[in-house]
Amino acid sequence: MVSVAAIRVEPMSTAVEPPPSTIAAPFPWDAVWGQAEAVETLRAAAADPAALAHAWLITGPPGSGRSTLAYAFAAALIADPGDEAAQRQVLARTHPDLTALRTEQVVIRIDEARRLVERASFAPSLGRHRVIVVEDADRMAERTSNVLLKALEEPPEQTVWVLCAPSDADLLPTIRSRVRVLRLREPSVADVASLIVERTGVPADVAEESARHAQRHIGMAQRLATDDDARARRAETLSAVLAVRGISDAVEVAGQIVRLATDDAKALTASRDEEERRTLLRTLGIAEGAAVPPSVRSQLNALEDDQKRRATRSLRDGIDRVLTDLQSLFRDVVMLQYGRDGDLVNAERIDDLRSLAAEWTPARTLGVLDRITETRRNLEQNAAPLLALESLLITVANGSAP
């Protein structure tokens, strides 16, 4: 979450930041991109028991490679050096000494945290360490985080916890005090664009625009670069918001955004949901199209409940992505209002941005940015997406909260 207070106008500089090291790290670190210092820190910790903390927190913006680095670290901790077969098992999430949690729901449930703590107490069965990776540690409520406290403070000698989150501020102070924090560097737009060209072969101008629009989120940049529909949806949404002039516009555009996010979420989850259902029925010995016996109905209901929670998160993530795009739009406006026309996220909209910068006061623009942050917070607390967006866009139209 980015607040208005986090927006800084840096002094202009002609210095060019050197790109991340292009020297390939050895397996299993070779999939980690642009984080040479972090890789070196974790490689040294995996090799030297004296440098190995029992709990780590890897932080960095979305798309910076937190999870990739966490699993490479786990592979180095669990497998003997040079044992590529065991390392590949860890990277595939199939090694018995790895326990991984990546929630596809809105929050990590307390029962999931309890299972992690239980697994953490086991000695490693095959490898050198048992490693617990929590990819979305920022999605733990306070009472869920408290379940982990004692396990993080006094883990068994051969157990290592690796938590991942956008920022250490996203976790409780009691959790932060029990982990060693490793902060990842944020790649430049040029770095991400270069990687996207290398991975996908898209034209350099498409990769550069996608890297800017994704705000250096590698996964999102790759999706934008390779998905014409995703680029079109983003452009359509920003154009619609810029055209909001009254309450009726705000209501219409809010509905449009929710419909687009809902359609996108359905497209991402529908085929996976159906495949999971078929797999479960096949495992239970039920032929496709046959009636489901009452004795196994509870298992199917549990799967459907998990899928509904995943769909809710997918929708909320989609709307959060829209809010991030809107934040970039009004961030560009306030940059222009303070005399900065470089480093714009939406540089191709410069005429619209300048027009809005001249029409609005900086206070009004900052007020909208604050409202975006508040909307994001309300959605995290289960506010209705349509109502939250309508309220935000009325602020855009009127310049004040409704």
Order of alpha helices (4+ residues) and beta strands (2+ residues): alpha-beta-alpha-alpha-beta-alpha-beta-alpha-beta-alpha-beta-alpha-alpha-alpha-alpha-alpha-alpha-alpha-alpha-alpha
